[in-house]
Amino acid sequence: MRLRIFVLALVAALAVASTALAATNKLKGKVKGDANSKVTLKATVKKKDGVRRPTRLRALKLTKVNYKCEDGTTGEKTANLGAMGVGLVGFPKPFPYFTIDKTVKGVRYSGSGKLNRKGTKINGRVNLFFVDKRPQPDGSTTEQDCGSELKFSAKRK
């Protein structure tokens, strides 16, 4: 009987300890200069080498971000960029840093950004690029390069 109680107490203690090692922060923000845009993501913070720091970004989503083509036409794009790892760069005090390079529905998203050590604030920039194919009245199509550089920031609410 005592052995069962001891084992149950040990299992409960390990369960509490394992959940305390990782936390998920939900971050929300906007693209700078674009009032109707929205940026949402989740930052996973874990303890590594005795220090808590962000280790992974999940569910990065850009909603209603504006772009501009070479001929001056504009529009909006929405994309789920998924998950990416967070590394450390910099000297002498390394900081959490991430990079993006994904293609979603024919649009290439590439960029990078910086997080704070708690994983509660993020600043970054993403370049989106795609080739817009438009049909012409004579049946042919024209292709033009479209793209924009997006600077965004988000913080925990």
matplotlib code that plots the C-alpha trace (Angstrom):
import matplotlib.pyplot as plt

x = [0.0, 2.8, 4.6, 1.5, 1.1, 4.8, 4.6, 1.5, 3.1, 6.2, 4.1, 2.2, 5.4, 6.9, 3.7, 3.8, 7.5, 7.2, 4.4, 6.4, 9.3, 7.4, 5.1, 3.2, 2.7, 0.0, 1.1, -1.0, 0.0, -0.1, 1.9, 3.3, 1.5, -1.4, -4.3, -6.5, -3.8, -3.3, -0.4, -0.9, 1.5, 2.4, 5.8, 7.0, 9.3, 11.5, 14.3, 17.6, 21.0, 19.4, 17.8, 14.3, 14.1, 11.8, 12.6, 9.8, 7.2, 3.9, 0.8, 2.3, -0.6, -0.6, -4.2, -5.2, -1.7, -1.4, 0.9, 1.7, 2.6, 5.1, 2.3, 0.7, -2.1, -2.7, -4.4, -4.5, -3.1, -3.7, -1.4, -0.7, 3.1, 3.0, 5.9, 9.6, 12.5, 14.1, 17.9, 20.3, 22.5, 24.7, 27.7, 28.3, 24.7, 22.9, 19.2, 16.4, 16.1, 13.9, 13.9, 11.1, 11.3, 8.1, 5.8, 2.1, -0.4, 2.2, 3.4, 6.9, 7.4, 10.9, 12.1, 13.4, 12.8, 13.9, 12.1, 12.7, 14.0, 10.6, 9.0, 6.4, 7.4, 8.4, 9.6, 10.2, 10.0, 8.6, 9.0, 6.2, 6.7, 4.6, 4.0, 0.5, -0.9, -3.8, -5.9, -6.1, -9.2, -7.3, -7.0, -3.3, -2.0, 0.4, 2.7, 4.0, 6.0, 4.2, 5.7, 6.1, 8.2, 6.2, 7.4, 5.4, 5.4, 3.3, 3.1, 1.4, -2.1]
y = [0.0, 2.4, 1.6, 2.5, 5.8, 6.5, 5.6, 7.8, 10.7, 10.3, 10.2, 13.3, 15.2, 14.3, 15.4, 18.8, 19.2, 18.4, 20.9, 23.6, 23.2, 24.5, 27.4, 28.7, 32.4, 33.6, 36.7, 39.1, 42.1, 44.0, 44.7, 48.3, 50.7, 48.3, 49.0, 46.1, 43.4, 40.9, 38.7, 35.8, 33.1, 31.0, 31.0, 27.9, 28.8, 26.1, 25.9, 25.0, 25.1, 26.6, 29.6, 29.9, 31.1, 30.7, 27.5, 27.2, 29.3, 27.7, 28.7, 31.9, 33.4, 36.6, 37.9, 40.6, 41.9, 44.4, 43.9, 46.1, 45.0, 46.7, 48.3, 49.8, 47.4, 46.3, 43.5, 41.5, 38.1, 35.7, 32.8, 30.2, 29.9, 27.1, 26.3, 27.1, 26.8, 29.6, 29.8, 32.0, 34.6, 37.5, 38.0, 38.5, 38.2, 35.9, 36.7, 34.5, 34.7, 33.0, 32.7, 32.1, 30.6, 29.0, 28.9, 28.9, 28.8, 30.0, 32.9, 32.8, 34.2, 34.8, 36.8, 36.9, 38.4, 38.8, 37.7, 38.8, 36.3, 35.6, 35.0, 37.7, 40.2, 39.7, 42.1, 40.8, 41.4, 39.2, 39.6, 38.1, 37.5, 35.9, 36.2, 37.5, 36.1, 38.1, 37.1, 39.7, 40.3, 38.6, 35.4, 35.7, 36.2, 38.8, 38.1, 40.7, 40.5, 41.3, 41.6, 43.7, 43.9, 43.6, 44.7, 43.4, 43.3, 41.3, 40.9, 38.8, 40.1]
z = [0.0, 0.9, -2.3, -4.4, -2.6, -3.2, -6.9, -7.4, -5.6, -7.8, -11.0, -9.9, -9.1, -12.5, -14.3, -12.6, -13.3, -17.0, -17.6, -15.8, -18.2, -21.3, -21.7, -24.8, -25.3, -27.7, -29.5, -31.6, -33.6, -36.9, -40.0, -39.7, -42.0, -42.7, -40.3, -41.2, -41.2, -38.4, -37.2, -34.8, -33.6, -30.6, -29.1, -27.1, -24.2, -22.7, -20.2, -21.9, -20.3, -17.2, -19.0, -20.2, -23.9, -26.9, -28.8, -31.4, -33.2, -34.2, -36.1, -37.6, -39.6, -41.6, -42.3, -44.9, -45.6, -48.4, -51.4, -54.4, -58.0, -60.3, -62.3, -59.1, -58.6, -55.0, -53.1, -49.9, -49.1, -46.1, -45.3, -42.6, -42.4, -39.9, -37.5, -37.4, -35.0, -33.0, -32.8, -31.0, -32.7, -31.6, -29.4, -26.5, -25.5, -27.9, -28.6, -30.0, -33.8, -36.4, -40.2, -42.6, -46.1, -47.2, -50.3, -49.6, -52.5, -55.1, -52.9, -51.5, -48.0, -46.7, -43.8, -40.3, -36.9, -33.3, -30.1, -26.5, -24.1, -22.5, -25.8, -25.2, -27.9, -31.6, -34.3, -37.8, -41.5, -44.3, -48.0, -50.1, -53.8, -56.6, -60.3, -61.1, -64.3, -65.7, -68.7, -71.6, -73.8, -76.8, -74.9, -73.9, -70.4, -69.0, -66.1, -63.7, -60.5, -57.3, -53.9, -50.8, -47.7, -44.5, -41.1, -38.3, -34.5, -32.0, -28.3, -25.7, -24.8]

ax = plt.figure().add_subplot(projection="3d")
ax.plot(x, y, z, "-o")
ax.set_aspect("equal")
plt.show()
